């Protein structure tokens, strides 16, 4: 019989903290005078959602989310989608894709992102 060798592969773990602070100038994206905006953060390692800010074009969330996984998760971009809450169907207002591979390790990146229309 052929003896099988087993190898345990260890992949470095990593953590990315996402701090959703606020949005501004939503009137350029909104069809209405007011929105009930919230953000959905999507990644292969997890999906998160902010609270809904009622009746505003300048929402302030100040919420932090943490993605954890193996180092290779940085090869998959993060998508942030801004929605207008509706009790029957949430309408997407805009989105932005953030390449995690561009982020410097062990540092905070403070950056405004421009949303693209859907």
N, C-alpha and C positions, 0 to 999 in steps of 0.2 A: 504494500500500500504506500501511497505517496503521502508523506507528512505535510500538513498545511501549516504555513506560518501565518500567524495573525499579527496585524499591525494596527495599533491605535493611532489614528491621525488626530493631531490637535491643531485646531484653527484658532488664531487669536480672536478674542472677543472684543467688541467695541460697543460704545454707547453714544448716541446722538441725542442731545436735548434740543427741543424745538420750543421756543418761547414766542407765542402769538400775542403780539402787543395790541395792535390796532389797525384800522384801515382809514384811508382818507381819500377825498375826491371821488367818492363812489357815484356822484351825480353823473360823471362821464360814462359810467357803465349801466346805470339804472334807467329803466323805462318809466319808473314812477318817482314821485317826489320823496317818498320814504321807503325804506326797506326794513325788514326784520332779519338782519344778516347773521350768519354763522359760518365758520370755516370747518371744512373736513380735510384732515391731513391723511394722505394715503401713501402707503409704502408696502412692499411685499412682506415686511416684518410687522406690520400693524396699521390699524386705522384709528384715528382719534377725531373727536369733534369738540369744538368750543361750545359755549353756551350761546343762546340766541340773544342778540341785543335788539330790543324792540324799538321800532319806529325811529330809525336814525340813518343818516348817511355817513356818520363818523363813529363807528363802533369802537369800543375799547374792551378788549378781552383780558389781557394780561394773564394768560394761561400757559402753563408749561407741560409738555409731554415728552416722554422718553422712549426712544427706539433702542432696543437692545438686540444684539445678535452677533454673528461672526463678522469678522473684518470684511469679508466679501460683500456684505450687504451695502457697503459704500459704493458698489458698482451700479446699484439700481437707484435712479433718481427719486426724489420725494416730490409728490404733487400736492399742492394746496389749492383747494377749490372753495370759492366763496359762493354761498347760496343765499337766497331770500326765502326765509321760512314761510311755509304755507301749510295749513292743516291737512290738505289733501295731496299736494305735490310740491316739493321744494324745487324752486327754479334756480338754475345755475346762473350766476352773474358774471363770474370770471374765474380764471385759473392761472397758476404759474407752476412751472416745473423747475425744481432746484437740484442740480447735479451734486450729490453728496461727495463725489470723488474730488470736487474742487475745494472742499472745505479743509482748512489747515488743521492738523491734529492738535488736540488739547487747548484749543482757543475758542473764545466766543466770537461769533461773527454778527455784527450789528448791521443789518441791511434792510432797506426798503425794497420790496419787489413790486414790479409793475404787473398788474393782472392783464391777461389777454381775454378778449371777449370769446365766449364759447362758439 
